[in-house]
Amino acid sequence: MRIHNKQSAFTLVEIMIVVAIIALLAAIAIPNLLRAKLNANDALAKATVRAISTASESYATANNGNYPVDETSLTSASPAYLNSTYCARTVSGYVYTCTFSGPGTYTVSATPVTVSTTGTTTYTVTTGGVLTPQ
């Protein structure tokens, strides 16, 4: 009497097919994930520039038309017009620059650190809340 001991295992061809399918899925998914990250960075930069502009406009409304002279005027008020500091910082692939020119004007810009990698557009907002993508 013979006893057959059958062991089941994957063949090399089956393993190669699975690896090929995983590689195909990765080739499709990775560019989409990178594009989603780029779009998220762009949206955050645009929203942040608008938030700084809104804070500046609110400050001017509460201070007889005088705009803030620096970002600290927005963050140190009670209650604060702006919860975080952004000027001269890099956040999510964008560098933020702010110019508060005395009591009359301001300019806020968000520039991608590396164009087409961390962001696609430079956003600038000026006194009056006019947002300009460049």
PLY file of the C-alpha trace (Angstrom):
ply
format ascii 1.0
element vertex 134
property float x
property float y
property float z
element edge 133
property int vertex1
property int vertex2
end_header
0.00 0.00 0.00
1.32 3.37 -1.04
0.67 6.58 0.81
0.79 9.65 -1.37
1.81 12.77 0.39
0.53 15.62 -1.80
1.83 19.06 -1.07
0.19 21.95 -2.78
2.19 25.02 -3.65
2.18 27.89 -6.08
4.03 27.42 -9.30
6.54 29.95 -10.57
4.16 31.02 -13.33
1.36 31.75 -10.86
3.66 33.84 -8.70
4.89 35.76 -11.76
1.29 36.51 -12.79
0.48 37.88 -9.33
3.61 40.06 -9.36
2.71 41.37 -12.82
-0.82 42.27 -11.66
0.53 44.10 -8.61
3.01 46.00 -10.79
0.22 47.00 -13.18
-1.96 48.26 -10.35
0.95 50.23 -8.89
1.69 51.77 -12.28
-1.89 53.01 -12.45
-2.30 54.09 -8.81
0.97 55.88 -8.01
0.63 58.73 -10.57
-2.95 59.30 -9.40
-1.81 59.51 -5.78
0.93 61.99 -6.70
-1.56 64.12 -8.64
-3.94 64.07 -5.66
-1.15 65.28 -3.34
-0.27 68.07 -5.78
-3.92 69.16 -5.99
-4.20 69.09 -2.19
-1.12 71.32 -1.84
-2.56 73.77 -4.38
-5.93 73.89 -2.59
-4.28 74.41 0.81
-2.11 77.25 -0.52
-5.10 78.98 -2.08
-7.16 78.60 1.11
-4.30 79.83 3.31
-3.72 82.95 1.21
-7.45 83.67 1.34
-7.50 83.14 5.13
-4.66 85.64 5.63
-6.48 88.11 3.36
-9.76 87.67 5.21
-7.98 88.17 8.54
-6.34 91.36 7.20
-9.64 92.71 5.88
-11.39 91.92 9.18
-8.58 93.66 11.06
-8.98 96.75 8.86
-12.73 96.78 9.43
-12.23 96.71 13.21
-9.44 99.34 13.12
-10.96 102.24 11.14
-9.64 101.04 7.78
-6.05 100.58 8.95
-4.55 97.30 7.77
-2.15 95.35 9.99
1.51 96.34 9.98
2.69 92.75 10.50
1.38 89.22 10.96
1.71 89.49 14.73
-1.13 92.03 14.69
-3.35 89.26 13.33
-2.22 86.44 15.61
-1.87 88.30 18.92
-5.26 90.03 18.94
-7.90 88.75 21.34
-9.68 86.98 19.77
-7.09 86.30 17.08
-7.84 87.12 13.46
-5.47 84.34 12.41
-4.70 81.20 14.46
-1.29 80.32 12.99
1.68 82.13 11.51
2.38 81.46 7.84
4.54 84.34 6.64
8.17 83.42 5.90
7.37 79.73 6.39
7.09 76.67 4.19
3.89 74.68 4.61
2.92 71.67 2.47
5.31 72.52 -0.35
4.56 76.26 -0.54
6.60 79.21 0.73
4.49 82.06 2.09
5.68 85.65 1.89
3.78 88.57 3.37
4.30 92.27 2.96
2.34 94.58 5.22
3.09 98.09 3.98
2.05 100.27 6.83
-1.58 100.97 7.59
-2.71 100.99 3.94
-1.80 97.86 2.00
-0.72 94.23 2.14
0.41 91.52 -0.28
0.50 87.81 0.49
2.02 85.21 -1.85
2.25 81.43 -1.82
4.94 80.06 -4.14
5.59 76.35 -4.73
8.98 75.15 -3.50
9.36 73.04 -6.66
6.95 73.76 -9.51
5.11 70.64 -10.73
6.34 68.65 -7.72
5.05 70.45 -4.64
2.61 72.80 -6.37
1.61 74.18 -9.74
0.59 77.80 -9.21
1.78 80.88 -7.36
-1.13 82.55 -5.57
-1.03 86.23 -4.68
-3.62 88.27 -2.85
-3.48 92.04 -2.39
-5.35 94.70 -0.48
-9.06 94.32 -1.01
-8.85 90.52 -1.18
-8.09 90.18 -4.91
-6.65 86.70 -5.49
-4.43 86.32 -8.54
-3.10 82.92 -9.66
0.11 83.20 -11.68
0 1
1 2
2 3
3 4
4 5
5 6
6 7
7 8
8 9
9 10
10 11
11 12
12 13
13 14
14 15
15 16
16 17
17 18
18 19
19 20
20 21
21 22
22 23
23 24
24 25
25 26
26 27
27 28
28 29
29 30
30 31
31 32
32 33
33 34
34 35
35 36
36 37
37 38
38 39
39 40
40 41
41 42
42 43
43 44
44 45
45 46
46 47
47 48
48 49
49 50
50 51
51 52
52 53
53 54
54 55
55 56
56 57
57 58
58 59
59 60
60 61
61 62
62 63
63 64
64 65
65 66
66 67
67 68
68 69
69 70
70 71
71 72
72 73
73 74
74 75
75 76
76 77
77 78
78 79
79 80
80 81
81 82
82 83
83 84
84 85
85 86
86 87
87 88
88 89
89 90
90 91
91 92
92 93
93 94
94 95
95 96
96 97
97 98
98 99
99 100
100 101
101 102
102 103
103 104
104 105
105 106
106 107
107 108
108 109
109 110
110 111
111 112
112 113
113 114
114 115
115 116
116 117
117 118
118 119
119 120
120 121
121 122
122 123
123 124
124 125
125 126
126 127
127 128
128 129
129 130
130 131
131 132
132 133
